[in-house]
């Protein structure tokens, strides 16, 4: 009898275990089937707010249609293959569903307003994972650089990969249009202009020009009077006196022998601080002179007192550099990884920027500020203020 009971117990236990295994297989298979279903292109469109925006862009990309007929769908780029990271991504996606329900980006206008921030978040995720999803299809080891159409591009890619760059550093506009990244620095500039309207300068205070400003040797009647020169953006001025809407200021710079028309922000560095007219050159007060050991050129530290309008000035140099940093990131980080400003010397930055000028959408004033920003944060200017002083 005991033997019979033991046998019955064994088979009962075995049956329960087998049923559990079968149930587990069925559950696991069902779970994975459901998980894979959420990776289908049609499912992505139905749940995420993308049908009339990025999906339409994607359909015109090489990832959607190409000569070899290999299509990469949303999940190939945005959902990890390995289990752990895949589950994390699916949990994160639930937050996106909530925003679909409440209509955060349910109109083209709402989407465009958020597009830059959304793109930055995706780029950061890809950067942090070393472009893991890109590498599922694009293996560096399997690339035949000799068959790439453009030899310069192939060389640049090899150099970038060897330097530790990753796919998303240079390929941000592959499946979707690049967003307008100018809103960030334009917003900061608007804040600087608004703050300047209520600025109440005092004698002895140091302010910085927000943008290029005219100056006069004598207090003008109004700003239509012929100016005696220009102060370049981010140039420091010391308040000497004030008369209503006009400020008498002192500014300093370095003049190179034979090129006295310009004030530069630092000795030996072609960082524009001010452009002087003929009359202004005659009023310059010369200080110490040094000879550059590398070029044998004579440089003189000089100063000038002039009048400017009480407008477009700020005491906040940090915010001014925030404006420049945001502009640098928006203008130079879309097509390739952003090189630190300290990678180059101040004088080297002029040529580097000029070679890329055709690729940025900046007006002349913005471009001059961008150049001033990278030069003032160059390798040989690190830790110095806008006046070039320690």
DRENZAKE-201516 format. One record per residue (C-alpha): residue number from 1; residue in one letter; x, y, z. Coordinates in Angstrom, 1 decimal. Layout:
BEGIN
ATOM   num   residu        u        v        w
ATOM   NUM        A        X        Y        Z
...
This chain:
BEGIN
ATOM   num   residu        u        v        w
ATOM     1        X      0.0      0.0      0.0
ATOM     2        X      2.8      2.4      0.9
ATOM     3        X      4.6      1.6     -2.3
ATOM     4        X      1.4      2.4     -4.2
ATOM     5        X      1.0      5.7     -2.4
ATOM     6        X      4.6      6.6     -3.2
ATOM     7        X      4.1      5.9     -6.8
ATOM     8        X      0.9      7.9     -6.9
ATOM     9        X      2.6     10.8     -5.1
ATOM    10        X      5.6     10.6     -7.5
ATOM    11        X      3.4     10.7    -10.6
ATOM    12        X      1.2     13.5     -9.1
ATOM    13        X      4.3     15.5     -8.3
ATOM    14        X      5.7     14.8    -11.8
ATOM    15        X      2.5     15.7    -13.4
ATOM    16        X      2.3     19.0    -11.5
ATOM    17        X      5.9     19.8    -12.4
ATOM    18        X      5.3     18.9    -16.1
ATOM    19        X      2.2     21.0    -16.1
ATOM    20        X      4.2     23.9    -14.6
ATOM    21        X      6.9     23.5    -17.3
ATOM    22        X      4.3     23.4    -20.0
ATOM    23        X      2.5     26.4    -18.5
ATOM    24        X      5.8     28.2    -18.2
ATOM    25        X      6.7     27.5    -21.8
ATOM    26        X      3.3     28.7    -23.0
ATOM    27        X      3.5     31.8    -20.8
ATOM    28        X      7.0     32.5    -21.9
ATOM    29        X      6.2     31.9    -25.5
ATOM    30        X      3.1     34.1    -25.3
ATOM    31        X      5.0     36.8    -23.5
ATOM    32        X      7.8     36.9    -26.1
ATOM    33        X      5.2     36.8    -28.9
ATOM    34        X      3.5     39.8    -27.4
ATOM    35        X      6.8     41.5    -26.8
ATOM    36        X      7.8     41.0    -30.4
ATOM    37        X      4.4     42.2    -31.6
ATOM    38        X      5.1     45.5    -29.9
ATOM    39        X      8.2     45.9    -32.1
ATOM    40        X      6.2     45.7    -35.3
ATOM    41        X      6.1     48.9    -37.3
ATOM    42        X      2.3     49.0    -37.4
ATOM    43        X      2.2     48.7    -33.6
ATOM    44        X      4.7     51.5    -33.1
ATOM    45        X      2.6     53.8    -35.2
ATOM    46        X     -0.6     53.0    -33.4
ATOM    47        X      0.8     53.6    -29.9
ATOM    48        X      3.3     56.4    -30.3
ATOM    49        X      2.5     59.9    -31.6
ATOM    50        X      4.4     59.7    -34.8
ATOM    51        X      2.1     58.8    -37.8
ATOM    52        X      2.0     62.4    -39.2
ATOM    53        X      5.5     63.5    -38.1
ATOM    54        X      8.6     61.3    -37.9
ATOM    55        X      7.0     58.3    -39.6
ATOM    56        X      6.4     60.3    -42.7
ATOM    57        X     10.1     61.4    -42.7
ATOM    58        X     11.2     57.8    -42.1
ATOM    59        X      9.4     56.6    -45.2
ATOM    60        X     11.6     58.8    -47.3
ATOM    61        X     14.8     57.5    -45.7
ATOM    62        X     17.2     54.8    -46.8
ATOM    63        X     16.3     52.8    -43.8
ATOM    64        X     12.7     52.4    -45.2
ATOM    65        X     13.5     51.8    -48.8
ATOM    66        X     16.8     51.0    -50.5
ATOM    67        X     18.3     49.2    -53.5
ATOM    68        X     19.0     46.0    -51.5
ATOM    69        X     15.5     45.8    -49.9
ATOM    70        X     16.7     45.6    -46.3
ATOM    71        X     14.3     47.6    -44.0
ATOM    72        X     15.1     48.8    -40.5
ATOM    73        X     12.0     49.5    -38.6
ATOM    74        X     11.5     51.6    -35.4
ATOM    75        X     12.5     48.8    -33.0
ATOM    76        X     15.7     48.1    -34.9
ATOM    77        X     17.0     51.5    -33.9
ATOM    78        X     15.1     52.2    -30.7
ATOM    79        X     14.7     48.9    -28.9
ATOM    80        X     17.7     46.9    -27.6
ATOM    81        X     18.0     43.3    -28.6
ATOM    82        X     19.3     41.9    -25.3
ATOM    83        X     16.7     41.0    -22.7
ATOM    84        X     17.6     43.4    -19.8
ATOM    85        X     17.9     46.6    -21.9
ATOM    86        X     14.8     45.6    -23.9
ATOM    87        X     12.7     45.4    -20.8
ATOM    88        X     14.1     48.7    -19.5
ATOM    89        X     13.2     50.3    -22.8
ATOM    90        X      9.7     48.9    -22.8
ATOM    91        X      9.1     50.2    -19.3
ATOM    92        X     10.3     53.7    -20.4
ATOM    93        X      8.0     53.5    -23.4
ATOM    94        X      5.0     53.4    -21.1
ATOM    95        X      5.7     57.0    -20.2
ATOM    96        X      5.5     57.9    -23.8
ATOM    97        X      2.0     56.2    -24.0
ATOM    98        X      0.9     58.4    -21.1
ATOM    99        X      1.9     61.5    -23.1
ATOM   100        X      0.0     60.2    -26.1
ATOM   101        X     -3.1     60.0    -23.9
ATOM   102        X     -2.8     63.5    -22.5
ATOM   103        X     -1.9     64.9    -26.0
ATOM   104        X      1.6     66.4    -25.2
ATOM   105        X      2.6     66.3    -28.9
ATOM   106        X     -0.7     65.5    -30.7
ATOM   107        X     -0.4     68.4    -33.1
ATOM   108        X      2.4     69.4    -35.5
ATOM   109        X      2.8     72.7    -33.6
ATOM   110        X      3.2     70.9    -30.2
ATOM   111        X      5.6     68.4    -31.7
ATOM   112        X      7.8     71.0    -33.3
ATOM   113        X      8.0     72.9    -30.0
ATOM   114        X      9.3     69.7    -28.3
ATOM   115        X     11.3     68.3    -31.1
ATOM   116        X     14.7     69.5    -30.3
ATOM   117        X     14.4     68.3    -26.7
ATOM   118        X     13.1     64.9    -27.8
ATOM   119        X     15.9     64.5    -30.3
ATOM   120        X     18.6     65.4    -27.8
ATOM   121        X     17.2     62.8    -25.4
ATOM   122        X     17.4     60.1    -28.1
ATOM   123        X     20.9     61.1    -29.2
ATOM   124        X     22.1     61.0    -25.6
ATOM   125        X     20.6     57.5    -25.2
ATOM   126        X     22.4     56.3    -28.3
ATOM   127        X     25.6     58.0    -27.3
ATOM   128        X     25.5     56.5    -23.8
ATOM   129        X     25.1     53.0    -25.3
ATOM   130        X     27.9     53.5    -27.9
ATOM   131        X     25.2     53.3    -30.6
ATOM   132        X     24.4     49.8    -29.6
ATOM   133        X     21.4     49.4    -31.9
ATOM   134        X     23.2     50.9    -34.9
ATOM   135        X     25.9     48.3    -34.4
ATOM   136        X     23.4     45.4    -34.6
ATOM   137        X     23.4     45.9    -38.3
ATOM   138        X     26.5     48.0    -39.0
ATOM   139        X     29.6     46.2    -37.7
ATOM   140        X     32.8     48.2    -37.8
ATOM   141        X     34.8     44.9    -38.3
ATOM   142        X     32.7     44.1    -41.4
ATOM   143        X     33.0     47.4    -43.1
ATOM   144        X     35.0     47.5    -46.4
ATOM   145        X     36.2     51.0    -46.5
ATOM   146        X     37.8     50.5    -49.9
ATOM   147        X     34.3     50.2    -51.5
ATOM   148        X     32.9     53.4    -49.9
ATOM   149        X     32.1     55.9    -52.6
ATOM   150        X     33.9     58.9    -51.0
ATOM   151        X     37.4     58.3    -49.9
ATOM   152        X     37.4     61.3    -47.6
ATOM   153        X     34.3     60.1    -45.8
ATOM   154        X     35.8     56.7    -45.4
ATOM   155        X     39.0     58.2    -43.9
ATOM   156        X     37.0     60.4    -41.6
ATOM   157        X     34.9     57.5    -40.4
ATOM   158        X     38.0     55.4    -39.6
ATOM   159        X     39.6     58.2    -37.8
ATOM   160        X     36.5     58.9    -35.8
ATOM   161        X     35.9     55.3    -34.8
ATOM   162        X     39.6     54.9    -33.8
ATOM   163        X     39.3     58.1    -31.7
ATOM   164        X     36.4     56.6    -29.7
ATOM   165        X     33.5     58.3    -31.5
ATOM   166        X     30.3     56.5    -32.1
ATOM   167        X     27.7     56.3    -34.9
ATOM   168        X     25.3     58.9    -33.6
ATOM   169        X     28.0     61.5    -33.3
ATOM   170        X     27.9     62.0    -37.1
ATOM   171        X     24.7     60.3    -38.3
ATOM   172        X     21.9     62.2    -36.5
ATOM   173        X     19.8     62.8    -39.6
ATOM   174        X     19.6     59.4    -41.1
ATOM   175        X     16.0     58.4    -40.6
ATOM   176        X     14.5     61.7    -39.5
ATOM   177        X     14.9     65.4    -40.3
ATOM   178        X     17.2     67.3    -38.0
ATOM   179        X     15.3     69.6    -35.6
ATOM   180        X     15.7     73.3    -35.4
ATOM   181        X     18.4     73.6    -32.7
ATOM   182        X     18.5     77.4    -32.6
ATOM   183        X     15.6     77.9    -30.1
ATOM   184        X     18.0     77.3    -27.2
ATOM   185        X     20.5     80.0    -27.8
ATOM   186        X     17.9     82.4    -29.2
ATOM   187        X     16.0     82.1    -26.0
ATOM   188        X     19.1     82.9    -24.0
ATOM   189        X     19.8     85.9    -26.2
ATOM   190        X     16.3     87.1    -25.8
ATOM   191        X     16.7     87.0    -22.0
ATOM   192        X     20.0     88.9    -22.2
ATOM   193        X     18.3     91.6    -24.3
ATOM   194        X     15.3     91.8    -22.0
ATOM   195        X     17.6     92.2    -18.9
ATOM   196        X     19.6     94.9    -20.7
ATOM   197        X     16.5     97.1    -21.0
ATOM   198        X     16.2     97.4    -17.2
ATOM   199        X     19.9     97.6    -16.5
ATOM   200        X     20.9    100.5    -14.2
ATOM   201        X     24.8    100.8    -14.5
ATOM   202        X     26.9    102.5    -11.9
ATOM   203        X     30.3    104.2    -12.1
ATOM   204        X     33.2    101.7    -11.9
ATOM   205        X     31.0     98.7    -12.9
ATOM   206        X     32.2     96.3    -15.6
ATOM   207        X     29.7     95.3    -18.2
ATOM   208        X     30.0     93.2    -21.4
ATOM   209        X     28.6     93.9    -24.8
ATOM   210        X     25.8     91.5    -25.8
ATOM   211        X     26.3     92.3    -29.5
ATOM   212        X     28.3     94.6    -31.7
ATOM   213        X     27.8     98.2    -30.6
ATOM   214        X     28.8    101.6    -32.0
ATOM   215        X     30.9    104.0    -29.9
ATOM   216        X     31.6    107.7    -30.2
ATOM   217        X     34.5    109.8    -28.9
ATOM   218        X     32.0    112.5    -27.8
ATOM   219        X     28.5    112.0    -26.5
ATOM   220        X     26.3    112.0    -29.7
ATOM   221        X     22.8    113.4    -30.2
ATOM   222        X     21.5    110.1    -31.1
ATOM   223        X     22.6    106.8    -32.6
ATOM   224        X     22.2    108.0    -36.1
ATOM   225        X     25.4    110.2    -35.7
ATOM   226        X     28.4    108.8    -37.5
ATOM   227        X     30.2    106.4    -35.1
ATOM   228        X     33.9    106.4    -34.4
ATOM   229        X     34.2    102.6    -34.1
ATOM   230        X     32.6     99.4    -33.1
ATOM   231        X     32.8     97.3    -30.0
ATOM   232        X     32.6     93.6    -30.7
ATOM   233        X     30.2     91.4    -28.7
ATOM   234        X     31.6     90.0    -25.3
ATOM   235        X     34.0     93.0    -24.9
ATOM   236        X     34.3     94.3    -21.4
ATOM   237        X     33.7     98.0    -20.7
ATOM   238        X     34.2     99.9    -17.4
ATOM   239        X     31.7    102.6    -16.7
ATOM   240        X     33.4    106.0    -16.3
ATOM   241        X     30.3    108.3    -16.3
ATOM   242        X     26.6    108.3    -17.1
ATOM   243        X     24.4    110.9    -18.8
ATOM   244        X     20.9    109.7    -19.2
ATOM   245        X     20.7    107.0    -21.8
ATOM   246        X     24.5    107.4    -22.6
ATOM   247        X     27.4    105.8    -20.9
ATOM   248        X     31.0    107.0    -21.0
ATOM   249        X     33.2    103.9    -20.9
ATOM   250        X     36.8    102.8    -20.9
ATOM   251        X     37.8     99.6    -22.8
ATOM   252        X     41.2     98.1    -23.3
ATOM   253        X     42.8     95.8    -25.8
ATOM   254        X     46.0     94.9    -27.6
ATOM   255        X     47.1     96.6    -30.8
ATOM   256        X     49.5     94.9    -33.2
ATOM   257        X     52.1     97.2    -34.8
ATOM   258        X     50.9     98.0    -38.3
ATOM   259        X     47.3     97.0    -37.6
ATOM   260        X     46.3     99.7    -35.1
ATOM   261        X     42.8     99.8    -36.3
ATOM   262        X     41.9     96.8    -34.2
ATOM   263        X     41.8     96.1    -30.5
ATOM   264        X     42.4     92.4    -29.8
ATOM   265        X     41.3     90.7    -26.6
ATOM   266        X     44.8     89.3    -25.8
ATOM   267        X     48.4     89.8    -26.8
ATOM   268        X     49.2     87.7    -29.9
ATOM   269        X     45.7     86.4    -30.2
ATOM   270        X     43.5     87.6    -33.1
ATOM   271        X     40.3     87.8    -31.0
ATOM   272        X     38.5     90.9    -32.0
ATOM   273        X     37.5     93.3    -29.2
ATOM   274        X     37.0     96.6    -31.1
ATOM   275        X     37.3     98.2    -34.5
ATOM   276        X     38.6    101.8    -34.5
ATOM   277        X     38.0    104.6    -36.9
ATOM   278        X     40.8    107.1    -37.9
ATOM   279        X     39.9    109.6    -35.2
ATOM   280        X     39.6    106.9    -32.5
ATOM   281        X     43.1    105.7    -33.3
ATOM   282        X     44.5    109.1    -32.5
ATOM   283        X     42.8    109.1    -29.1
ATOM   284        X     44.2    105.7    -28.0
ATOM   285        X     46.2    105.7    -24.8
ATOM   286        X     49.2    103.4    -25.2
ATOM   287        X     50.5    101.3    -22.3
ATOM   288        X     53.2     98.6    -22.2
ATOM   289        X     54.6     97.0    -25.3
ATOM   290        X     55.9     93.5    -25.8
ATOM   291        X     57.5     91.7    -28.7
ATOM   292        X     56.0     88.3    -29.5
ATOM   293        X     58.9     85.8    -29.4
ATOM   294        X     57.3     83.6    -32.0
ATOM   295        X     56.6     86.2    -34.6
ATOM   296        X     58.8     89.2    -33.6
ATOM   297        X     55.7     91.4    -33.9
ATOM   298        X     55.3     94.3    -31.5
ATOM   299        X     52.0     94.4    -29.4
ATOM   300        X     50.9     97.3    -27.3
ATOM   301        X     48.3     97.2    -24.5
ATOM   302        X     46.0    100.2    -25.1
ATOM   303        X     42.9    101.8    -23.9
ATOM   304        X     40.3    104.2    -25.1
ATOM   305        X     37.5    106.3    -23.5
ATOM   306        X     34.3    106.7    -25.5
ATOM   307        X     30.5    107.0    -25.3
ATOM   308        X     28.0    104.2    -26.0
ATOM   309        X     24.3    103.8    -25.6
ATOM   310        X     23.0    102.2    -22.5
ATOM   311        X     21.6     99.1    -24.3
ATOM   312        X     22.6     95.6    -25.1
ATOM   313        X     24.9     95.3    -22.1
ATOM   314        X     25.1     92.7    -19.3
ATOM   315        X     27.0     92.2    -16.1
ATOM   316        X     26.5     88.5    -16.4
ATOM   317        X     29.5     87.1    -18.3
ATOM   318        X     28.5     83.5    -17.4
ATOM   319        X     25.2     83.8    -19.1
ATOM   320        X     26.8     85.4    -22.1
ATOM   321        X     29.1     82.3    -22.4
ATOM   322        X     26.0     80.1    -21.9
ATOM   323        X     24.6     81.7    -25.0
ATOM   324        X     27.8     81.0    -26.9
ATOM   325        X     28.0     77.4    -25.6
ATOM   326        X     24.4     76.7    -26.7
ATOM   327        X     25.1     78.2    -30.1
ATOM   328        X     28.3     76.2    -30.5
ATOM   329        X     26.4     73.0    -29.6
ATOM   330        X     23.5     73.8    -31.9
ATOM   331        X     25.6     74.8    -34.8
ATOM   332        X     28.5     72.3    -34.7
ATOM   333        X     27.2     69.1    -33.1
ATOM   334        X     24.6     68.0    -35.6
ATOM   335        X     27.0     66.7    -38.3
ATOM   336        X     29.9     65.4    -36.2
ATOM   337        X     31.0     65.0    -32.6
ATOM   338        X     31.5     68.3    -30.9
ATOM   339        X     35.3     69.0    -30.4
ATOM   340        X     36.1     70.7    -27.0
ATOM   341        X     37.0     74.3    -27.6
ATOM   342        X     40.3     73.6    -25.8
ATOM   343        X     41.4     71.3    -28.6
ATOM   344        X     42.7     74.3    -30.5
ATOM   345        X     44.6     77.5    -30.0
ATOM   346        X     42.7     80.7    -30.3
ATOM   347        X     44.2     81.7    -33.6
ATOM   348        X     43.6     78.2    -35.0
ATOM   349        X     39.9     78.5    -34.4
ATOM   350        X     39.5     81.2    -37.0
ATOM   351        X     40.5     78.9    -39.9
ATOM   352        X     38.6     75.9    -38.4
ATOM   353        X     35.4     77.9    -38.3
ATOM   354        X     35.8     79.5    -41.7
ATOM   355        X     36.1     76.0    -43.3
ATOM   356        X     32.7     75.0    -41.8
ATOM   357        X     30.9     78.4    -42.2
ATOM   358        X     29.0     77.2    -45.2
ATOM   359        X     27.4     74.5    -43.1
ATOM   360        X     25.9     76.6    -40.4
ATOM   361        X     22.8     78.8    -40.5
ATOM   362        X     24.0     81.8    -38.5
ATOM   363        X     23.8     85.5    -39.5
ATOM   364        X     27.0     87.6    -39.4
ATOM   365        X     26.4     88.8    -35.9
ATOM   366        X     25.9     85.3    -34.5
ATOM   367        X     28.9     83.9    -36.4
ATOM   368        X     31.1     86.6    -35.0
ATOM   369        X     29.9     85.8    -31.5
ATOM   370        X     30.5     82.1    -32.1
ATOM   371        X     34.0     82.8    -33.2
ATOM   372        X     34.6     85.0    -30.1
ATOM   373        X     33.2     82.3    -27.8
ATOM   374        X     35.4     79.4    -29.1
ATOM   375        X     38.5     81.6    -29.2
ATOM   376        X     38.0     82.9    -25.7
ATOM   377        X     37.6     79.2    -24.5
ATOM   378        X     40.6     77.9    -26.6
ATOM   379        X     43.5     76.0    -25.3
ATOM   380        X     45.7     79.0    -24.7
ATOM   381        X     42.8     81.2    -23.3
ATOM   382        X     41.4     78.7    -20.8
ATOM   383        X     40.4     80.3    -17.5
ATOM   384        X     40.5     83.9    -18.8
ATOM   385        X     37.7     86.4    -18.9
ATOM   386        X     36.4     88.3    -21.9
ATOM   387        X     39.1     90.8    -21.4
ATOM   388        X     41.9     88.3    -21.8
ATOM   389        X     43.0     88.8    -18.2
ATOM   390        X     43.7     86.0    -15.7
